[in-house]
Amino acid sequence: MKTFPMFLTMQGRRVVIAGGGEQAAQKCRLMLKTEARICLLADRLDPELEALHHAGRVEWHAGPITAAQFADTALVFIATGSGAADACLHRLAKAAGALVNVVDRPDLCDAITPSIVDRDPVVVAIGTEGTAPVLARQIKTRVEQMLEPRLGDLAAVAGRLRDLAAQRLAPRARRDLWRWVFDGPVRLRHARGGERAAAAMIKDTIMAGTLPDAAPAAVALVGAGPGSKDLITLRGVQRLQEADVIFYDRLVDPEVLELARRDATRVYVGKAPAAHSMTQAQINGVIVAAARQGKRVVRLKCGDPGVFARGADEAAALAEAGIPCEIVPGVTAASAAAAGTGSFLTERGAIDTLVLTTARNETADDRPDWPSQLHPGVRVAVYMGVSEAPRIQAMLETHPLRDAITIEIVANAQMPDQRSLRCGVSDMVQALADNGIRNTAIIFVSVRKDAVRARPALRVVEALA
């Protein structure tokens, strides 16, 4: 970041606006939303600013401008409409040690005015460091649509009741209270015009000390997606922000963890081939133990928790302990790998069956028999297959449709170092070695219908017989 976003305390502080025309009026309108004392420096004022002065809402100094007039200010706006005058006033303001914004001169700005969504006291500021103001306005429009007009009033009610909640409720109970307020019936009642009823619901709940129909928090098995933090779902982000403790895997992008609350406990339970920090039984145990302590628990898994991620094992352990479980799906590696190469898992007329399988099970004798499912129109996505590549290649070299099989390998899907390659059946092991691919790759094995149709008819009949 070239600029650091921060909210300035404005109550009772002095803000100087140098200029008396439309540019100055724009900045004045913005500052009038705050509780700052506004002082205008200009020879004359346009009608809007003059009316504000007559109404006593702003001060006006019409005489010569000196550096002393910029001293002891929270913020200075320079908006005369004249480039030369703005530059001179900028030098005076800096000599007084002021924090300065010069309109349309980002090179002279200590502070940049963001696009603002105002639901006082809820304020959202959107900045692009001056690079894309149109984009900032588009984002502002979307946020305006997301936040109901009365949301600020509800936040103000919550602010007035925070001390009462702190006196009567423990920290965990307070978090649950405000989550219930802003993500449940109270917010809905308030948004529909029931301000008094909503306030009464909050007060009654604080005094009672328990939430209505409170139930034990479910452990959330959350899919983090295949890599980039922007591929986690919105629900996944919400669960991270609610969590007291997060148990996360080896392949989870560290930036995904930055989406969680700062004070959430993060526990690494990653498992690498032949190098487990915890066994699955131990992972099940610590998840159950944390949930029994009343903590909100997230088990964060790379990809999707329901696809070769041992999510079913953890859900079973929670069910046995009588703890509710929520599954939050994520983008699985096969989907990410296909998208990362600009291709599709299924294609009308070519691929109509998708098989997700793993090359490794708990024992060497218990391997999925996916090669028998390779028929025209089938694509198999093999997870954890790199170490088993010699065996996979040997199986495919004896397959009846060997000449119609295509191999595509995608490593580190959706990550900055993603790599992909295509090869023939007999070249797979060598291609992996030549490209240094040792782990975290999806192997796609496909038999396209159009590839089979393109072969001589006699050979197809013999292959399928």
N, C-alpha and C positions, 0 to 999 in steps of 0.2 A: 504494500500500500504506500502510495506517495502522500496520501492524506490520512489522518486518523480521525474517525468519527467520535464526537464527544458532545454532550449536552452542556451548555453553559447556564449557570444560575443567573437569572436576569432580574429577580425581584428587587426593586428599589435601586438597581444599578443604572448607570448613565450610558446611553447609546447616542453617539453623534452621527448625524447624516449630513454630509456636505453636499449641498445642491438643493434647488428649489423647483425642479421640473418633474416630468413624468417618471424618470428613472428614480429620483429621490422619493417620489410618491409610492412607487412600488415597494421600495425597502421600508418605507414608513408603515404601509399596510401590514407588512410582515411583522414588524416589531410591535405594532399595536395589539397583536395577539398575545404578547408577553406582558409582564408587569414591570418592564423597564421604564426609566425616565428618558424621554426622547428629546434631543436637542437638534434643531435644524440650523445649519450655517449657510446663509445665502443672502444675496442682495435683495431678492424678491422671491415670492412664493406663487406657485400656480394656485388657482381657486380652491382645489381640494385641500392642499396643505394650509392655505390661509384659513379655511374654515376650521380645520383642526386646531390651529393656533388660537383662533377666536373662542373656540369651545374649551380651551384650557387643557387640551389633551397633549400638546407638544409645546416645547419652548422654541423661541426663535431669536437668533442673533444675526442682525443685518450688517454689522460693521465689519471692519477688517478681520481677517482670519489669521490667528497666530498659533504657534505650536502649543501654547498653554491651554487652548480650548480643546485639545485632543487628550489632555492628561486625565488620569483617573477615570478611564472609561472601560466598560466591559467589551465594547466593540465599536469600530468606526466603519461607516459606509461612505465611500466617496463616489458621488453620482452626479457630477455637474453636466455631463453630456459633452464636455470638451476634453479631448485627450491631453492637451498641454496643461490645462488647469488641474485635471485629475492627477497628473504626474507631480506637479508642484505641491498639491495638497497631500499627496502620499508621502513626500519627503518630510513635510511638517509633522504629519501624524506619527511617522516612524521616529522622528526626533523626540517626540513625547513618549515613546515607548508603547504606543497603542497597537492593538490587534486590528488589522486593517483588511477590508474587502473593497477592492476597486472594481466597479461594474465593468464587465467585458474586458478586463485586463487580468487574466489569470496569472500572468507573470509578476504582477504586483500584489497578489493576494496572499495574506497569511491564513485567511479563512475563506472557504467557498460555501456559498449558500446552497443547501440541498433542496430537492423537491420534498415537500412536507405533506403528510397525511395527518390531519389534526382531529383527534378525538380527545381533546384535553380532559384529563391529564395524560392520556395515551397519545404519544406523538411518534410517528414513524418518519425517519429522515432517509432520503434516497439520494445517493451521490454517484457520479461517474467520473470524478476528478476533472470535470470540465470537458471530457472527451465526447460525450454523447447525451446532450440534454434532452433530445427527442426520446431516447430510450428511457431516461429517468422519468419523463412524463408518462410514458406507456406503463412503466412499473407502478407509478403512483395511481394511475387509473385502475389497475387490477387490484391494488391493495385497498383502494377506496371501496371497491365492490365487495371485498372480503369482509370488511369491518362495518358492522351495523352502525347507523348514525348515533345511537344512544350508548354505545359501548363505553365512552369516556365517563358518562354518568355512573355506570355500574362500577367502573374502576375507582371512581371517587368514593362511592359507598364502601367498597372494600377497604380503601385507604383509611376511612374513618373508623372502621371496625377492627383494624389490625391490632391495636393495643388490647382490645377486649379479647381477641382470639389468642394473643400471646399470653394473657393472664390465665386463661382457662384450658388451653390445649397444648399438648406436647408438640415438638417440632414436626414429627411425622404426621400427627393428626392435623396440624395446620396446613401442611402441603396437600393432604387429602381434601381438606375443606375447600381450599381455593381451586383445586382441580375440579371439584364438584360444582363450585360456583360458576366457573368460566367454561365448563365443558358439559353442562347438564341443564336441568330444568330451570335453575335460577336465571341463567343468561337468556334462555328462551322466553321466560315470563317477562323479563325486563325488556327484551327487544320488542315484544308485542304491546308494550305500553304499561305493563304492570309494575311500575317502579316501586311503589309502596309494598306491594306483595312480595317482590323479590327481596327488598331490604329486610322485611319481616322474616322471610325464610332463612336468611343468613343469620340474623340475630337469634332466632329460635334454635337453630342448629348449634351455634356456639354455646348457648346456655345449656343445651342438652348434653353437649360433650361428645355426641356420636352422630355420624351421618345417617340420614334416613336409609333404611334397607341396606346398611353397610354389609358388604360381603368380603371375604378374604380376597386380596388382590391376586389375580391370576399371574402365573409366571408366563412371560412372553418369549416364545421361541421365534426370534426375529431373523429373517434373511437379510444380510447386508448387501446382497448382490455380488457380482463377480469381481469388483475391484473399485472403480471410481465411486466416490461418495455420492455423486449425483444420480446413481442408479439404485439407491435405497428408496423404498417407498415412503410416502408421506406418513403413513401409519407407523412404519418402522422408526422414523425420526421422532414421532410423538411418543412412542414407547421408550425410546432412549432418553428423552427429556423428562420422563416421569420416573425413571429407574433410580433406585437407591444403590443397586449393585449390578454390574455388568460382567458376565463371564464371556470372554471372547476368544476366537480362534486365531490360529497362526496366520491365516491368509487374509484376515480382515484388514482393510486399509486403515492405517492410524488416523487418517483424516475423518473417517466415519465416526470414530470415538469422540472427535471434537464436537460432534452434534449433540452429545450428551450434556447433562448438567455438570457444572464444574465440580460440584462436591460429590458426585456419584463415585462409588468405589469401583475400580476397574481391576478385574482379576483375569490373568492370562491362563488359559487352559488349553493351549495349542497342542496339536498332535502332528508331528512330522513322521514320515516313514521311518520306522525303527528307532524313533526318538520321541517318545511321548512324555510330556511334562506331567500328565495325569492319565491314568487309565479311564476308560469310559465309566466304570463303576464309581471311581472317585469323583468324576465330574457330576454324575447323578447325585452323589451324596452331598456335595457342597451346594448344589442348586437347591435340593430339598431342605438342607439345613438353613440356608439363608431365607427361604420362603417361610419356614416355621418361625423364624425370628420376627416375622411381620414386615419384612422388607419387600419393596417392589423389585422384582428380579427380571432381568433380561438375559437370555442366553442368545448371544449374537453369533451368528454363523455365516461364513462366506457362502454366497449363492443362495439357495433356497433350503430351508430347514427340512423339507420333505423329500429332497433328492440326494441320496447318498451322503447324508449329513448326520446320521444317528439320531435324528430328531425323534423318531418313534421310540427309541430306547429311553430318552429323557422324558418323553410324555408318559410312558408306561410307569417310570419311577415316580413321577409326580402323582399319577392316578392312584398308585398303590399307597402313597402317603396321604391321599385325600386332598391334594392341592390342585385347584383348577389350573388349566393350561390354555393359553391362546397361541395359535399358530399364525404368524405374520409372514406371508409368503415373500420371497425375493426373486430376483432375476437369476435363473440358474445358468451355470456355465455354458451349457449347450446353446441356449438362446443368445447369450452374450457373444459367444464365439462366432456364431453365424452372422449376427448383426455386425460384428466388428470387421468382417470381411465383405460386407455388402451382399450377403447371400441370405437364403431363407431355409428354414428347417423343412418345410413342405413346399411343393410346387405342383400346381394342377397339371395333370398329364404326364408328370415325370416322377414325383415323389409324393405318395399318398399315405405312407405309413412311417411313423417315427418310433424308434426304439431307443430308450435311454437305458444304458447298462453300465456295469463296472467290470473292469478286468480283474479285480481282486476281491476276494471274499475272506472270511476269517480263516479258512483252511485252503490249501492248494488243491484239495480234492473236490472242493465245492465251488466250481467256477461256472458262471452262467453260460448256457449253450446258445448264445446269440447267433453264431454263424449259421445255425440251421434255419434262422428266420430271415436270412438274406434272400429275398426274392425280388423280381423286378418291381420297382416302385418303393423300395424300402431304404431308409437311411438309418444307420445305427450310430448313435453318439456314445463313444466309449470313454467313460470317466476313469481316471487313475490308470491309464493304459500304457504310459511311456515305459515303465519298468518291465511291462509284459510284452513289449513290442516284438521280440523274437518269436514268442509263442503265437502271438496274433498273426504275424506274417506267415509262419509255417502253416497255420490253419487255413488262411486265405489262399495260399498257393495251391492247395488241393481242392479248393471250392469249385463246384461245377460252373459257376458264373465268374470265374477268376478274371477273364478278359474284359468283362463288363463292369468290374468293381473299380470305383475311384476312391482315392484316399486324400483327405484334406486334414491337416493338423494345424490347430490354432493354439499357441502358447501365450499365457498371460493375457487372456482376452480382456479387452477394454482397459488395459493398463498402458502407460506411455511406452513400455517396451514390448508391446504385443508383436508377435511374429506369426506368420502363416505360411504354409507351403503345401503344394500338391505333389503327389508322386504316385507311381504305380505300386502294385502289391509287393513286387520283389525288391523295390527300392526303399521301403519304409524304414527299416532299421538303419540303413546307411544315411538316409536323409535326416533322421533324428540326430545321428552322431555328427554329421557334417555341419548342422546348424546349432549344435550345442544345446539341444532341447532335452532336459533331464526330468522335468517335473511340471506340474500345473499346466497341463495341456489337455485339450479335448481332441480325440481322434474320430473323425467322421468317416464311416465306411458306407458307401452308397452304391446302389444299383439302380440307375435311372431307367425308366421304361423306354425313353427315347433312345438311350444307348443300346438297350437290348434289341429294339426294333431295327436299329441301324445295322445289326449284324446279319449275316446270311441266315436265311430261314432254317436250313438244315441244322446248323450249329445251335440255334436257339432251342429247337425241338430236342436235340440230343442233351443239351445242358439241363433242360427242365424235366426230362424224363426220369 
